[in-house]
């Protein structure tokens, strides 16, 4: 199979490496500063899922979409959410050479943007809740994985064959994956988790576990969960939990302990002077709340505080 990894940061480099190690021809569109070091040192993955090394024979490192000259069975979109629109414009230049385009990004709204350009027949979404850390360009450490990758079509209630195949290929490559009938449910579940932990961890500069140790931060997380759940419901979406209280029980007993020592990606972005994905997380909840006339004061506050820290850096 031919894969194009568009936006090969930690997630893209890791999954692309694993797919290449499994024998698939994999092209990576990377930032130019990464290309030389990866070309010299190779592409490797270590961590809890095992050790993988991408053969140079079936990997190509590309600086732009104009160098992507193959037919691609899957284009894996792994950019930050704020780059989605620009990435879609680039991928669209492939025309019929892109069979399926898969949003594997954080936050909500990305799958809808992909579908708007490529149509439901070519659009897939994927929910990834695995922790990837760039040790150096070309060496990715997988630190934690809370669940299998979920892959699904943009239309609820159907499981496209392309989703089944991609889940199978990812699993055989070394990362557990499942095809699901409602990828939006999976993405909403991830939104609950990310909104509760990512912004607070970034603002306070602590790992996830520290947020559960104080009553004050637990109360803030509970408010974020309540607001996010209300917006999901108003949007006509659903999650595996009947209500916000049901989610909180699983969140504090299972989900948060599994990633206790993880540091938020938003925190890492702030430390590196990069933009964050706040607009696709609590910013998304806040903007949808305003559109639906639902109060989301905690999400609004966290969005404003993260944006303040972005501007300061």
ChimeraX attribute file (.defattr): number of C-alpha atoms within 10 A of each C-alpha:
attribute: neighborCount
match mode: 1-to-1
recipient: residues
	/A:1	13
	/A:2	18
	/A:3	23
	/A:4	28
	/A:5	25
	/A:6	27
	/A:7	22
	/A:8	24
	/A:9	23
	/A:10	24
	/A:11	24
	/A:12	24
	/A:13	28
	/A:14	28
	/A:15	22
	/A:16	29
	/A:17	28
	/A:18	27
	/A:19	27
	/A:20	26
	/A:21	22
	/A:22	18
	/A:23	17
	/A:24	20
	/A:25	20
	/A:26	27
	/A:27	25
	/A:28	26
	/A:29	23
	/A:30	21
	/A:31	15
	/A:32	12
	/A:33	10
	/A:34	17
	/A:35	19
	/A:36	13
	/A:37	14
	/A:38	17
	/A:39	15
	/A:40	9
	/A:41	11
	/A:42	18
	/A:43	25
	/A:44	22
	/A:45	27
	/A:46	18
	/A:47	14
	/A:48	11
	/A:49	15
	/A:50	12
	/A:51	14
	/A:52	22
	/A:53	19
	/A:54	24
	/A:55	18
	/A:56	14
	/A:57	10
	/A:58	14
	/A:59	23
	/A:60	17
	/A:61	22
	/A:62	19
	/A:63	16
	/A:64	15
	/A:65	18
	/A:66	11
	/A:67	12
	/A:68	19
	/A:69	10
	/A:70	14
	/A:71	17
	/A:72	22
	/A:73	17
	/A:74	22
	/A:75	24
	/A:76	26
	/A:77	27
	/A:78	24
	/A:79	22
	/A:80	18
	/A:81	23
	/A:82	15
	/A:83	13
	/A:84	21
	/A:85	13
	/A:86	10
	/A:87	19
	/A:88	19
	/A:89	12
	/A:90	14
	/A:91	22
	/A:92	16
	/A:93	12
	/A:94	17
	/A:95	10
	/A:96	10
	/A:97	17
	/A:98	21
	/A:99	17
	/A:100	22
	/A:101	27
	/A:102	27
	/A:103	27
	/A:104	25
	/A:105	24
	/A:106	23
	/A:107	26
	/A:108	19
	/A:109	17
	/A:110	23
	/A:111	25
	/A:112	16
	/A:113	16
	/A:114	27
	/A:115	21
	/A:116	12
	/A:117	15
	/A:118	18
	/A:119	14
	/A:120	16
	/A:121	15
	/A:122	19
	/A:123	27
	/A:124	30
	/A:125	28
	/A:126	30
	/A:127	26
	/A:128	21
	/A:129	18
	/A:130	16
	/A:131	18
	/A:132	23
	/A:133	20
	/A:134	16
	/A:135	12
	/A:136	12
	/A:137	20
	/A:138	25
	/A:139	21
	/A:140	26
	/A:141	21
	/A:142	20
	/A:143	16
	/A:144	19
	/A:145	18
	/A:146	15
	/A:147	15
	/A:148	18
	/A:149	22
	/A:150	24
	/A:151	30
	/A:152	30
	/A:153	29
	/A:154	26
	/A:155	17
	/A:156	13
	/A:157	12
	/A:158	14
	/A:159	19
	/A:160	20
	/A:161	12
	/A:162	21
	/A:163	25
	/A:164	17
	/A:165	14
	/A:166	23
	/A:167	24
	/A:168	16
	/A:169	18
	/A:170	20
	/A:171	17
	/A:172	14
	/A:173	21
	/A:174	17
	/A:175	21
	/A:176	17
	/A:177	23
	/A:178	21
	/A:179	23
	/A:180	23
	/A:181	20
	/A:182	22
	/A:183	25
	/A:184	24
	/A:185	18
	/A:186	22
	/A:187	25
	/A:188	21
	/A:189	20
	/A:190	20
	/A:191	23
	/A:192	27
	/A:193	22
	/A:194	22
	/A:195	25
	/A:196	28
	/A:197	24
	/A:198	22
	/A:199	26
	/A:200	25
	/A:201	23
	/A:202	25
	/A:203	18
	/A:204	12
	/A:205	17
	/A:206	16
	/A:207	20
	/A:208	23
	/A:209	19
	/A:210	15
	/A:211	22
	/A:212	18
	/A:213	10
	/A:214	10
	/A:215	10
	/A:216	10
	/A:217	18
	/A:218	16
	/A:219	13
	/A:220	18
	/A:221	24
	/A:222	17
	/A:223	18
	/A:224	26
	/A:225	27
	/A:226	20
	/A:227	24
	/A:228	30
	/A:229	26
	/A:230	19
	/A:231	24
	/A:232	20
	/A:233	12
	/A:234	15
	/A:235	12
	/A:236	7
	/A:237	14
	/A:238	19
	/A:239	20
	/A:240	11
	/A:241	14
	/A:242	10
	/A:243	15
	/A:244	19
	/A:245	14
	/A:246	11
	/A:247	22
	/A:248	19
	/A:249	12
	/A:250	12
	/A:251	17
	/A:252	14
	/A:253	11
	/A:254	12
	/A:255	16
	/A:256	20
	/A:257	15
	/A:258	16
	/A:259	19
	/A:260	15
	/A:261	15
	/A:262	17
	/A:263	19
	/A:264	22
	/A:265	19
	/A:266	24
	/A:267	23
	/A:268	16
	/A:269	15
	/A:270	22
	/A:271	14
	/A:272	10
	/A:273	14
	/A:274	14
	/A:275	17
	/A:276	23
	/A:277	23
	/A:278	25
	/A:279	18
	/A:280	22
	/A:281	27
	/A:282	31
	/A:283	23
	/A:284	23
	/A:285	30
	/A:286	26
	/A:287	18
	/A:288	19
	/A:289	23
	/A:290	14
	/A:291	9
	/A:292	12
	/A:293	11
	/A:294	16
	/A:295	16
	/A:296	23
	/A:297	14
	/A:298	20
	/A:299	29
	/A:300	19
	/A:301	14
	/A:302	23
	/A:303	21
	/A:304	15
	/A:305	16
	/A:306	25
	/A:307	19
	/A:308	12
	/A:309	16
	/A:310	17
	/A:311	12
	/A:312	9
	/A:313	12
